[in-house]
Amino acid sequence: MCSLFFGLVSMSQAEPLGEGSERVFMPPFFESHCVKCHGANKPKGGIRLDRMDGRIASAQDFETWSAIHEQLSNGEMPPEDAESQPDEMERARVLAWIGGELEKALSSERVSYLLGESSFGNHVDHEKLFNGEIQELPFSPPRLWRMNPNIYERTKQRIFKEHWMELRRVQQPFGIERKSGIHDYAANLLADSATLDTLLRNARDIVEHQLGRDVPEAFRSLLETETPSVEQVDAAVLLQFETLVYRPPYDDERQRFRDYMRRAIGEADDVREGLAACLKAIMLVPEAVYRMELGLGSKDEHGRRRLSSNELAFASAFALTDDPPDEVLWAASRSGKLGSHAGVREQLVRMLDDDAIAKPKILRFFREFFGYHRAPDVFKDAKRYENYDWGVVPAQLVHEADLLVLHHLRQDRDVLQELLTTTHYFVGHFGSEVDPVELEQRLAALRLLHDYWKDKPWKELAYELDPAVRAEIEGLHPHFRTQPAKHRMSGGLIKDYMEYLPVCYQNGIRPMLAQFTHMEGLRERNLTSARDQRFFLLAYNLEIDQFDCPTVQPFELNPQQRAGLLTHPAWLIAHSKNTDTNPITRGKWVRERLLAGHVPDVPITVNAVVPEDPTKTLRERFNATRQAECWRCHKKMNPLGMTFEAYDDFGRFRTTDEVSGRPINASGRVDSTSEQRLNGEVASALELVQRLGHSKIVRQSFVRHAFRYWMGRNELLSDSATLIAADKAYVDGGGSFRALLISLLSSDSFIYRKEIGK
C-alpha cells in the first residue's frame, strides 16, 4: 500500500537504514540538533527529545513524532537561528526513518482513532493527493456507521406526526459533539451503554404510541383477534421493519420474528403484550442503530468488494437525505441498476433534480465547513448590544447565511468563489425563490393594515382578536385570508407591525417582509417587531429607520465593508469570543479549511492568555505571540486572522478599536503555500477573500472537506484519483457543486470497500 501520510522524503533520497540502525544514528542527531532546546532544562513546548524512546511503530508518542516529522520536513526545525543545522543528507535520513516508522504505526488502535478525527485530515500531503503520482485504486474501509441523529429525528416525525408532546418525550440517542469541523465520522461514533439505554426507553414509548394512537391497520387487525394468523404476524413484522429498519425483513428475519411474536403472545397469554415485545425487539436490530457498509457485493481483481445493491441504496439515500431509499431507488436496487457506476449516477441525478425530495445534507455540509451555524452558541452580553435579548439576533443571521448558500447552490456557478467573494446578501427576506410580485402584494397588504389601525387603539389589543375585528382585517386584502392558521393576524402581531410600519412610511422606505423566519429545526421566530429588526440590522451596520428593504434579493451591501461569508456577521460571530474578536480562531480556520494547512494544538504547558491593556489594540497586545516558541505556530494564524479586525465580535464593520480608541490595522499576509500568486501582503479581509476565492489550493481544500463529509472519514493518499476527479468535475462544470457531489458519490471511494493494508 502507498504511504498514507509520511511519504514526503523517500528512502531513495537517503542511505537506507538497516534494522536497528536508528539506535546508532538517531540519538546523535537529536543530541546535536534538538536537545539543547528540548532537553531536561526547560524544554520548549514541553517536548523532551532526550528521552523519546523511538518506539514509533507501536504508536508511542505518535502525535509528537508526527509534529517532529512535519517540522523537520518543512525546515521549521531546527530553527533558522540554531547554531547547529543538519545537512540535507542527515535531514533526509531522519525523515525517511521517522516516516517509515509512522507508516508502520497506522495499524495501531491509537492511530486508527486519529484517522477518524477531522482535525488530523490535513496531515495527508496535499500535493501528493492532487499531482496524479498515486496510482493505487481508491476504496473505503468496511465500517458500521452509527445512525445520524437527523435520520433518527425524521423517523420519529414519521411515527408521531403531529403528536408533539410524545415526539419530545422520545429522547435523541445518537448525539454528536458540536465541535468545529466535520464530525459525523464512522470510525469514532459508537453505540455505548447510554445510547442503548436511551434506545430501550424510546422503544417502550414508541411502541406504546404505535399501539395506542393512530394504530396502523397491520397492528389493529392483529390486536382484534385472539389467535393471529401467520399472515397477520408477518404483516406486523413487515411494517415495523419498514418503519424503523427502513427495509423489508429478509426471509430468515421474517421467520425469526414471526416465531418470537407467536411465542411471546403464548407466554403472556395476551396478544397486545406479545406484539409489543416483538415490535420493541425489531427496534433494536443492528440496522436500526448502524448503517451497514461492509462491502457485501462482488470482489474485483484488486481485492476490493463492491457495496451490495442494498447497501448502495441506503448509502445513496442517506448521502443526500434523512430518509430511507424511496420506491424508485429500491426498484433500481432490485433490478441491478446500482451494479454500475452509471446506474448510481443516474439515481443521484434523479434525486438532485427532484425538488420534492428534501436534501438537507447539502446545506449541513456548508454549515459544518464554514461553521457559521455555531453563532448562537457564542454567548454575548446583552448590555453590550444595546441591552437587548441577544438570542434572536444570531439565529436570524445564521438563517440569512443559509439563504446565501442556498441561492448560490441553485445558481451552481463558481459556488465556492461566489460564497467567498460575493458582495450581495440577504437581509430581512424570504429568499430568492420567492415571487417578487407576491412580495409587492404583501407590501400593499401591510399598507392597508397600517392605514386601518393608525387611528385606532391598537395598543390595547388582546392577543386573541375579536372575531368581528379579525373578519374586518381579513377583508382588507386576500393576503390576510390565505395565511396559514398559525400565521393568522393576532393582537401581538398587529402591535409589532404598528411599531415598525410607521417608521418605514415616515421615512419613505419599504418594510422588511420576513414576518415569520424559519430557524433550525421546527422553530419559527416573528421578526416584524421594531425591536427585533433594529437589533439584527445593526450587525450589518444598517439602521432600521434608513434600511429600504429590496424586494429582490440578494442585493449589494457596502462593497467596501462586506464580501462573502467570511465577512458575514454569522461567520464573524461564530469565530469570536464572548467579549472580543478572535484572530487566532479566524486565522486557524483559514489556514486549515482553505489552505490545507495544519496548526498544532496549544501545548498544555503554554498559558495562552493575551495580556490586557486598554491603551492598545488587540493586534498590539498580540505582539506577545511573536516570541520564538510561540511564533512558530502563530505565524500561520495571526497574519490571516488579523485581517478580520475590521469587524467587531458582533460582526459590525469598524475603523476604530472601541476599547483603546486607536485606529484598526486590518492588514495581513498569506504565506507558506505552494501557490505563488496567493502568497503576499493583503491590505484587508476584502483583499484576502478575493485572493482566496480565485485560488486552486483553496478549491482543492474545499474538495477535501466535501470528501470527508460524504465519506465519513479522512482522505488517504489512495483516494487521490477520487479527489482529482471531483476537482475536475467541479472545474469542468464551471464551478458546479452538483457536479462535484455526483463525482464523489459515484466514485470508487464511495462504492468499494477494502481493509487498509490488504
Buried (B, 14 or more C-beta within 10 A) or exposed (E): EBBBBBBBBEBEBBEEBEEEEBEEBBBEBBBBBBBBBBBEEEBBBEBBBBEBEBEBBEBBBBBBBBBBBBBBBEEBBBBEEEEEBBEEEBBBBBBBBBBBBBBEBBEBEBBBBBBBBBBBBBBBBBEBBBEEEBEBBBBBBBBBBBBBBBBBBBBBEEBBEEEEEBBEBBBBBBEBEEEBBBBBBBBBBEBEEEBEEBBEBBBEBBBEBBBEEEBBEBBEBBBEEEEBEEEBBBBBBBBBBBBBBBBBBEEEBBEBBBEBBBEBBEEBEEBBEBBBBBBBBBBBBEBBBBBBBBBBBEEBEEEBBBBBBBBBBBBBBBBBBBBBBBEEBBEBBEEEBBBEEEBBBBBBEBBBEEEEBEBEBBBBBBBBBBBBBBBBEBEBEBEBBEEBEBEBBBBBBBBBBBBBBBBBBEBBEBBBBBBBBBBBBBBBBBBBEBEEEEBEBBBEBBBBBBEBBEEEEBEEBEEEBEEEBBEEBBEBBEBBEEBEEEBBBBBBBBBBBBBBBEBBBEEEBBBBBBBBBBBEEEEEBBBBBBBBBBBBBBBBBBEBEEBEBBBEBBBEBEEEBBBBBBBBBBBBBBBBBEEEBBBBBBBBBBBBBBBBBBBBEEEEEEEEEBEEEEEBBBBBBBEEBEEEBBEBBBBBBBBBBBBBBBBBBBBBBBEEBEBBEBEBBBBBBBEBBEBEEBEEEBEBBBBBBBBBBBBBBBBBBBBBBBBBBBBBBBBBBBBBBBBBBBBBBBBEBEBBBBBBBBBBBBBBBBBBBBEBEE
